[in-house]
Amino acid sequence: MDYDVAIFGLGGMGSAVAAHVAQRGLRVAGFERFALAHDLGASAGRTRIIRKAYFEDAAYVPLLERAYTLWRELEESSQTALLDLFGVLMVGQPDSTTIRGMSNAALQYAIPVEYLDNGQLGARYPQFALEAGEVGIYEPNAGVVFPERAIAAHLNLARNHGAHLYDRARVRSYEATRDGIRIHFEGGEAVEAARVAVCAGPWTSDLLPQLALPLRVQRNVQYWFATQSGSAGPAELPAFFLERETLPAPLYAIPDLGDGLKVAFHGYGETTAPDQLDREVHAGEAELMRETLAALMPDARPTLRSTKACMYTMTPDANFAIGRDPHNRNVVIACGFSGHGFKFVPVIGEIVTRILLDEDPQFDIGFLRLERLSGT
């Protein structure tokens, strides 16, 4: 047997699994189809929002509590700043999914938040052109995680504990053997491992065609805008998420941390095959976002600085999918993070490691079970 555990994909989730497994003293190999720490998948973009009062489902909150702890531990061990908690603001009508869900999570788990009515919201953040009735919920212990730094920190931690990490190693298939799993690569090479973690992001369905997982890869575009001085830095503006019926999709933004004000429509884009992603951002797309931002923040005078097309790997219910391959219990799959998974990276790494080693995951992840997806 060449390895105790092999990991397919070394982006956000795969790098975390590699680090957690390697710290257990096992023989670990990680295989990445591109260069290590590449920006071609779902784990890039300079910043990602992190928050606890989770409007998507309050069941995520215990995982977030653990994720915050693990992020801080990784910061200490790597001597790298990975979080910047300058606050997150959610805006919408009182009966919107965002406001109702966040309020429910905050109440259920006693998460400190501040409720702002329309007048208070406008007075505190005069940058915004609010619609009648819109309210806000501000969470101070929230902000951003830096994905490129985080992946590098997990990869370094894995290496420091003896993991072998291989770039440009494209897995073609795997099969059960008497003692473990034989892994075949596109170049014709093969290795054996006792157990496997599949963390292949948008390429999950390509690796697991036999499962017919109902995953949809969606193209999403991120934009960075220069704005009028003093209007969009973290001292003036938190990260924010706006749900508004007149928008194509909810809009999120991260204040200017040096690259410009980052904005994107959450969950808005056409379905694509990962290897056919249109990485060019077209003039009409950029103009729609510029007009949207100019209408929301009239004094910001946004000027486009840069763009990036990325991918969301969507499940039908937009919840993650974690579990064993139904045909091989020595293979654990983590996929379908649906555009909101990066904040959970270290705790998903810990949970997948525990499942691989036949341990209790220590969290109620029934709502994330892989088996709920048709075809498995």
C-alpha positions as CSV (number, residue, x, y, z in Angstrom):
1,M,0.0,0.0,0.0
2,D,1.5,3.3,-1.1
3,Y,-0.6,5.6,1.2
4,D,-3.0,5.5,4.0
5,V,-5.1,8.3,2.6
6,A,-5.2,9.9,-0.9
7,I,-7.0,13.2,-1.6
8,F,-8.3,14.2,-5.0
9,G,-8.2,18.0,-5.3
10,L,-6.2,20.4,-3.2
11,G,-8.3,23.5,-3.2
12,G,-10.0,24.8,-0.1
13,M,-11.5,21.6,1.1
14,G,-8.8,19.2,-0.1
15,S,-6.0,21.2,1.4
16,A,-7.8,21.2,4.7
17,V,-8.4,17.4,4.6
18,A,-4.7,17.0,3.8
19,A,-3.6,19.0,6.8
20,H,-6.0,17.3,9.2
21,V,-5.2,13.8,8.1
22,A,-1.4,14.5,8.0
23,Q,-1.5,15.7,11.6
24,R,-2.8,12.3,12.6
25,G,0.5,10.8,11.5
26,L,-0.8,8.9,8.5
27,R,0.8,8.5,5.1
28,V,-1.0,11.1,3.0
29,A,-0.9,12.0,-0.7
30,G,-2.7,14.8,-2.3
31,F,-3.3,15.0,-6.1
32,E,-4.1,18.3,-7.8
33,R,-5.1,18.4,-11.5
34,F,-3.6,21.9,-11.9
35,A,-0.8,23.7,-10.2
36,L,-0.9,23.8,-6.4
37,A,-2.9,26.9,-5.1
38,H,-4.2,27.6,-8.6
39,D,-7.1,30.0,-9.3
40,L,-9.0,28.0,-11.9
41,G,-11.6,26.4,-9.6
42,A,-13.9,27.5,-6.9
43,S,-11.3,28.4,-4.2
44,A,-10.0,31.8,-5.2
45,G,-11.0,35.4,-5.3
46,R,-8.9,37.3,-2.7
47,T,-11.6,37.5,-0.1
48,R,-14.6,35.4,1.0
49,I,-17.3,36.5,3.5
50,I,-17.4,34.7,6.9
51,R,-20.3,35.1,9.3
52,K,-22.1,33.1,12.0
53,A,-25.8,34.2,11.9
54,Y,-26.4,32.0,9.0
55,F,-29.6,32.8,7.1
56,E,-29.3,29.8,4.8
57,D,-30.0,27.4,7.7
58,A,-29.3,27.7,11.4
59,A,-28.1,24.1,11.4
60,Y,-24.8,25.5,10.0
61,V,-24.1,27.6,13.0
62,P,-22.4,24.9,15.2
63,L,-20.1,24.2,12.2
64,L,-19.3,27.9,11.9
65,E,-18.4,28.1,15.6
66,R,-15.9,25.3,15.1
67,A,-14.6,26.9,11.9
68,Y,-13.8,30.2,13.6
69,T,-11.8,28.3,16.3
70,L,-9.9,26.3,13.6
71,W,-9.2,29.4,11.5
72,R,-7.6,31.1,14.5
73,E,-5.6,28.0,15.3
74,L,-4.4,27.9,11.7
75,E,-3.5,31.6,11.9
76,E,-1.4,30.9,15.0
77,S,0.4,27.8,13.5
78,S,1.1,29.5,10.2
79,Q,1.8,33.0,11.5
80,T,-0.5,34.3,8.8
81,A,-3.5,36.6,9.1
82,L,-6.4,34.7,7.6
83,L,-9.5,36.6,9.0
84,D,-10.4,40.3,9.0
85,L,-13.6,40.7,11.1
86,F,-14.8,44.3,10.3
87,G,-18.5,43.3,10.3
88,V,-21.1,42.1,7.9
89,L,-24.4,43.8,7.1
90,M,-27.5,42.0,5.7
91,V,-30.1,44.2,4.0
92,G,-33.6,43.3,2.8
93,Q,-37.3,43.7,3.4
94,P,-38.3,42.4,6.9
95,D,-40.0,39.3,5.4
96,S,-37.1,38.5,3.0
97,T,-35.3,35.2,3.2
98,T,-32.1,36.9,4.3
99,I,-33.5,38.9,7.1
100,R,-35.8,36.2,8.4
101,G,-33.2,33.5,8.2
102,M,-30.4,35.6,9.9
103,S,-32.7,36.7,12.6
104,N,-33.7,33.1,13.3
105,A,-30.1,31.9,13.5
106,A,-29.1,34.8,15.7
107,L,-31.9,34.2,18.2
108,Q,-31.5,30.4,18.2
109,Y,-27.7,30.6,19.0
110,A,-27.5,33.9,20.8
111,I,-25.3,35.4,18.2
112,P,-24.6,39.1,18.9
113,V,-26.2,41.2,16.1
114,E,-27.7,44.7,15.8
115,Y,-31.1,45.3,14.1
116,L,-31.4,48.5,12.1
117,D,-34.7,49.9,10.9
118,N,-34.9,51.8,7.6
119,G,-34.1,55.2,9.2
120,Q,-31.2,53.9,11.3
121,L,-29.8,52.0,8.3
122,G,-29.8,55.1,6.1
123,A,-28.3,57.3,8.8
124,R,-25.4,54.9,9.6
125,Y,-24.7,54.1,5.9
126,P,-25.6,57.2,3.9
127,Q,-23.7,55.6,0.9
128,F,-26.8,53.4,0.2
129,A,-29.8,54.4,-1.8
130,L,-32.3,52.4,0.1
131,E,-35.8,51.3,-0.9
132,A,-38.8,51.9,1.3
133,G,-39.1,49.4,4.1
134,E,-35.6,47.9,3.8
135,V,-34.0,47.0,7.1
136,G,-30.6,45.7,8.1
137,I,-29.0,43.3,10.5
138,Y,-25.3,44.0,11.4
139,E,-23.1,41.2,12.7
140,P,-19.9,42.6,14.2
141,N,-18.0,39.3,14.6
142,A,-18.0,38.7,10.9
143,G,-15.9,39.8,7.9
144,V,-13.7,38.0,5.5
145,V,-11.3,35.1,5.1
146,F,-8.5,35.3,2.6
147,P,-8.7,32.1,0.5
148,E,-5.3,32.1,-1.2
149,R,-3.5,32.5,2.1
150,A,-5.7,29.9,3.7
151,I,-5.0,27.2,1.1
152,A,-1.3,28.0,1.3
153,A,-1.4,27.6,5.1
154,H,-3.2,24.3,4.9
155,L,-0.8,22.9,2.2
156,N,2.2,24.0,4.3
157,L,0.8,22.4,7.4
158,A,0.2,19.2,5.5
159,R,3.7,19.2,4.1
160,N,5.2,19.9,7.6
161,H,3.5,16.7,8.8
162,G,4.8,14.6,6.0
163,A,2.1,14.8,3.3
164,H,3.2,14.3,-0.3
165,L,1.4,16.9,-2.5
166,Y,1.5,16.4,-6.3
167,D,0.5,19.0,-8.9
168,R,-0.7,18.4,-12.4
169,A,-1.7,14.9,-11.4
170,R,-5.1,14.3,-13.0
171,V,-7.0,11.3,-11.5
172,R,-8.9,9.4,-14.2
173,S,-10.6,6.7,-12.1
174,Y,-10.3,4.5,-9.1
175,E,-11.3,1.0,-8.2
176,A,-11.5,-1.2,-5.2
177,T,-8.8,-3.8,-4.6
178,R,-8.5,-6.5,-2.0
179,D,-6.7,-4.2,0.4
180,G,-7.7,-0.7,-0.6
181,I,-8.2,1.5,-3.7
182,R,-6.2,1.6,-6.8
183,I,-6.0,5.1,-8.4
184,H,-5.4,5.6,-12.1
185,F,-4.0,8.9,-13.6
186,E,-4.3,10.3,-17.0
187,G,-0.7,9.7,-17.8
188,G,-1.1,6.0,-17.1
189,E,0.5,5.8,-13.7
190,A,-1.3,4.2,-10.7
191,V,-0.9,4.2,-6.9
192,E,-2.8,2.5,-4.1
193,A,-4.3,4.0,-1.0
194,A,-6.3,2.5,1.9
195,R,-8.8,5.4,1.8
196,V,-9.7,8.3,-0.5
197,A,-11.2,11.7,0.0
198,V,-12.8,13.2,-3.1
199,C,-12.6,17.1,-2.9
200,A,-12.7,17.9,-6.6
201,G,-15.0,20.9,-6.6
202,P,-16.5,21.5,-10.0
203,W,-14.8,18.4,-11.4
204,T,-16.6,16.0,-8.9
205,S,-19.1,14.7,-11.4
206,D,-16.4,14.0,-14.0
207,L,-14.6,11.9,-11.4
208,L,-17.8,10.1,-10.2
209,P,-19.9,9.5,-13.3
210,Q,-21.2,6.2,-11.8
211,L,-23.0,8.2,-9.0
212,A,-25.0,10.5,-11.4
213,L,-24.8,13.3,-8.7
214,P,-27.2,16.1,-9.6
215,L,-24.5,18.8,-9.4
216,R,-24.7,21.9,-11.6
217,V,-21.7,24.0,-12.2
218,Q,-22.6,27.7,-12.4
219,R,-20.4,30.5,-13.8
220,N,-20.3,33.5,-11.5
221,V,-18.4,36.7,-12.0
222,Q,-16.6,38.8,-9.4
223,Y,-15.8,42.4,-10.0
224,W,-13.5,44.9,-8.3
225,F,-14.3,48.7,-8.6
226,A,-12.4,51.8,-7.7
227,T,-14.7,54.2,-5.9
228,Q,-14.7,57.7,-4.7
229,S,-12.3,58.2,-1.8
230,G,-13.7,57.6,1.6
231,S,-16.9,55.8,0.4
232,A,-16.1,52.1,0.4
233,G,-13.2,51.2,2.8
234,P,-13.7,49.0,5.9
235,A,-13.7,52.1,8.0
236,E,-16.8,53.4,6.2
237,L,-18.5,50.2,5.1
238,P,-18.8,46.6,6.3
239,A,-19.1,43.7,3.9
240,F,-22.8,43.6,2.9
241,F,-25.4,41.3,1.3
242,L,-28.5,42.9,-0.3
243,E,-31.6,40.9,-1.2
244,R,-33.8,43.1,-3.4
245,E,-36.5,41.9,-5.8
246,T,-35.4,44.3,-8.6
247,L,-31.9,42.8,-8.7
248,P,-31.1,39.8,-10.9
249,A,-29.9,37.9,-7.8
250,P,-28.7,39.0,-4.3
251,L,-25.8,41.3,-4.4
252,Y,-22.8,40.9,-2.0
253,A,-19.9,43.3,-1.5
254,I,-16.6,43.4,0.4
255,P,-15.1,46.8,1.2
256,D,-11.9,48.0,-0.5
257,L,-9.0,46.3,1.1
258,G,-6.5,47.5,-1.5
259,D,-7.9,45.9,-4.7
260,G,-11.1,47.9,-4.9
261,L,-14.7,47.3,-3.7
262,K,-15.5,43.7,-4.6
263,V,-19.0,42.9,-5.7
264,A,-20.9,40.0,-7.3
265,F,-24.4,38.7,-7.8
266,H,-24.7,35.6,-5.6
267,G,-25.8,32.5,-7.5
268,Y,-26.3,34.3,-10.8
269,G,-24.9,32.8,-14.0
270,E,-25.3,30.2,-16.7
271,T,-24.6,26.5,-16.3
272,T,-21.2,25.4,-17.6
273,A,-18.9,22.4,-17.8
274,P,-15.8,23.2,-15.7
275,D,-13.4,22.8,-18.5
276,Q,-15.5,25.0,-20.8
277,L,-15.9,27.9,-18.4
278,D,-16.0,31.2,-20.2
279,R,-13.3,33.0,-18.3
280,E,-13.7,36.2,-20.3
281,V,-15.9,38.8,-18.6
282,H,-17.8,40.6,-21.3
283,A,-18.6,44.3,-21.5
284,G,-22.3,43.9,-21.0
285,E,-21.8,42.0,-17.8
286,A,-19.5,44.5,-16.4
287,E,-21.8,47.4,-17.4
288,L,-24.8,45.7,-15.7
289,M,-22.8,45.5,-12.5
290,R,-21.4,49.0,-12.7
291,E,-25.0,50.4,-13.2
292,T,-26.3,48.3,-10.3
293,L,-23.5,49.5,-8.0
294,A,-23.9,53.2,-9.2
295,A,-27.7,53.0,-8.4
296,L,-27.1,51.5,-5.0
297,M,-24.2,53.8,-4.0
298,P,-24.6,57.0,-6.1
299,D,-21.7,58.9,-4.6
300,A,-19.2,56.0,-5.1
301,R,-18.7,56.7,-8.8
302,P,-17.5,53.2,-9.5
303,T,-14.8,52.5,-12.1
304,L,-14.0,48.9,-13.0
305,R,-10.6,47.7,-12.1
306,S,-10.6,43.9,-12.5
307,T,-12.8,40.9,-12.9
308,K,-12.7,37.2,-12.4
309,A,-15.1,34.4,-13.6
310,C,-15.4,31.6,-11.0
311,M,-17.6,28.6,-10.5
312,Y,-20.2,27.5,-8.0
313,T,-20.9,23.7,-7.7
314,M,-24.6,23.7,-6.9
315,T,-26.7,21.0,-5.3
316,P,-30.5,21.1,-5.9
317,D,-31.1,22.5,-2.4
318,A,-27.8,24.6,-2.2
319,N,-26.7,22.6,0.9
320,F,-23.3,20.8,0.9
321,A,-23.0,17.1,0.3
322,I,-20.7,15.0,2.5
323,G,-20.7,11.2,2.8
324,R,-19.3,7.9,1.6
325,D,-19.3,6.6,-1.9
326,P,-22.3,4.2,-1.8
327,H,-20.2,1.6,-3.7
328,N,-17.0,1.9,-1.7
329,R,-17.2,2.9,2.0
330,N,-13.4,3.7,2.0
331,V,-14.1,6.7,-0.3
332,V,-15.5,9.9,1.3
333,I,-16.9,12.6,-0.9
334,A,-17.3,16.3,-0.1
335,C,-18.9,18.4,-2.8
336,G,-21.6,20.8,-3.8
337,F,-20.6,23.8,-1.7
338,S,-22.9,26.0,-3.7
339,G,-21.0,29.2,-3.5
340,H,-21.1,29.5,0.3
341,G,-18.6,26.9,1.5
342,F,-15.2,28.5,1.9
343,K,-15.8,29.9,5.3
344,F,-16.3,26.3,6.5
345,V,-13.1,24.9,5.0
346,P,-11.2,23.9,8.2
347,V,-14.2,22.3,9.9
348,I,-15.1,20.4,6.7
349,G,-11.5,19.2,6.6
350,E,-11.9,18.0,10.2
351,I,-15.3,16.3,9.5
352,V,-14.1,14.5,6.4
353,T,-11.0,13.3,8.2
354,R,-13.1,11.8,11.0
355,I,-15.4,10.0,8.6
356,L,-12.4,8.6,6.7
357,L,-11.1,7.2,10.0
358,D,-14.4,5.8,11.0
359,E,-14.9,8.3,13.8
360,D,-17.9,10.3,14.9
361,P,-18.0,13.6,13.0
362,Q,-19.0,15.3,16.2
363,F,-21.6,17.4,14.4
364,D,-25.1,16.8,13.3
365,I,-24.6,16.8,9.5
366,G,-27.6,14.8,8.6
367,F,-28.9,17.7,6.5
368,L,-25.7,17.5,4.4
369,R,-25.8,13.8,3.8
370,L,-24.7,12.8,0.3
371,E,-27.4,10.1,0.2
372,R,-30.1,12.7,-0.1
373,L,-29.1,13.4,-3.6
374,S,-30.8,11.4,-6.3
375,G,-28.6,8.8,-8.0
376,T,-26.7,7.8,-4.8
